[in-house]
Amino acid sequence: MGINFNELKKKAQDALSKNSDKVEQGLDKASGFAKSKFGNKSDQIDNATKKAKEFLHKNAGGEGGGQPGQGGPQTPPPNPPQNP
C-alpha cells in the first residue's frame, strides 16, 4: 500500500484554506523576529515574507487553488525597473 500524495495535498490545502489567517499571522511574527535579529537584512526578510504569503494564497485550495485559468487569486507581474 503506497502513499496517496493527492490526498495529502488535498488535506494540506484544506488546512491552509481554513487557517490561512493564522499562517499569515505566523509569517508576520516570524518576519518581525527575524528583523529584530537581522535588521540590516529587512528588505530581504520582507521580500521572503511577501513570497511566502503569495505561495500561501496560491496553494490554500478553494476555488481553483490559484492555478492559472481556474479562477484562483492571481499575482500581478512585477513592475519593470524604471530608468531615471
N, C-alpha and C positions, 0 to 999 in steps of 0.2 A: 504494500500500500504506500503510495507516494504522497508528497505534499501537494495540495491543491493551491497553487500560487494565486490563481484568480480569486479564490475565496478569501485568501489572506489579504489580497489587495482591496477587495470589496469591504472587508471588515475595517481595514485601516482607513479607507476613505470615509466610511460611515462614522468612525470615531473622530476623525478630523472635522467632518462637517458638523457634528454635534457639539464639538468642543473647540472650534476654531478661535473663538474669542479668548478662551483660556490659553491656548497655544500662543496666540498673538501677544497676550499679556506676558507670558513666559519669555518670549523673544525680546520684548521691550525691557524686561527685568534683566535678562542676561546681557543685553546691549549696554544698559546702564552700568552694570557691574564691570563689564569689560572696559568701558570708558573710564571708570574710576581707577582701574589698574594700568591702562594703556592709553591715557588721554591724548598722547601725541599721534595715535592711530585712529582718532574718532571718525575721520572721513571713511576709512576702510571698514570700520565697525558698522557705521550707518549703511554703507553700501551692502555689506553682507546681510544685515538685518532686513533691508529692503528686498533683497533677492530671496531670502528665506520666506518672507511674507508673501511674495509673488508665487513662490512654489507652493506654499500652503493653500492659497486661494485657487490655484490651478488644479491641485490634487485633492481637494476636500470632497470630491464626489458631487452629489447633487445633479442638477440639470446639466448634462453633458460633461461634467468633470473638468471643464476648462479645455477640452480638446478643440482645436481649431475646427470651425464649421459645425459645431454641435451645440451652440448656444451658451457655452460657459463663459466666464469672465475672461476678457482679453486684455493683455498688457500692451499699451501703445508702444510703437517702436521708439528707441531713444532719439533725442534730437541730435542732428549732426552738429559738429563743432562750428562755431561762428568765427569768421576771420575778422580781426579788429580793423 
